[in-house]
């Protein structure tokens, strides 16, 4: 048997639910040669998103720190005055654009959470290293602060987008700007040190693993040793109430647990949802487990 075939079959050692189908055998390609082609291919996705009878959809641009225009996509319930706005920051290892399931989730947030959603299409780290993605996401946050006065602001990020979500909040604090009212983190990237037990254990899990995670941090930071990742922050007392969702078979799992405990020690309200029989990015595939997790997110948004 070839090494390649053995590597693929070896992923079956994790008891991930069968409802995730082929994703149980999938590993995100992390090769600089494919990033640009993937970027071009996935840039089409926003153009395929359509309005519905209940949700409007439009694109705008905001200027980032270097005067470059960054696309944002806005989902909003029709004929309803919303009291909440969500800044959504997608995952993808800092190097991939958002996929269709990211946009579908934003549409669901707008419809079921009855809130306005601003999705930011930040520049990607295969070309634009740290801190460009943070600055682009922060430009979208500033747009919300300017345009959506007197509304509750929720920042939501999945995977690498979770890291960017926290960094947006940190930057707002540094500049003495308003902190969002709530933070949603979905299987987030949190600690560049990669020192947890799940990092050591999950070196070959499907979709994402610690080997890929190391490549991601190296590419994103490009030798910048000054960056302090969210998991390394000493004082988190400024953080808002937070929802953290983890996947069971994910190298990032323990980073989330440690971050949740750090927030709790500062008496910050934390909801920790540890999904079972799941891998990183499990919500790419609709099924019973995904629906349950997404419904819990929706119920939370309604309560904020």
DANOR-V956256 format. One record per helix or strand of 3 or more residues. SS is the DSSP state (hx for helix, st for strand). FROM is the first residue (numbers start at 1). TO is the last residue. If there is no record, write none. Layout:
SS & FROM & TO
SS & FROM & TO
This chain:
hx & 3 & 13
hx & 18 & 25
hx & 32 & 42
hx & 45 & 48
st & 55 & 63
st & 69 & 77
st & 84 & 89
hx & 100 & 112
st & 116 & 120
hx & 132 & 147
st & 152 & 158
hx & 160 & 174
st & 182 & 186
hx & 197 & 201
hx & 210 & 221
hx & 230 & 232
st & 241 & 246
hx & 253 & 265
st & 270 & 274
hx & 282 & 284
hx & 288 & 303
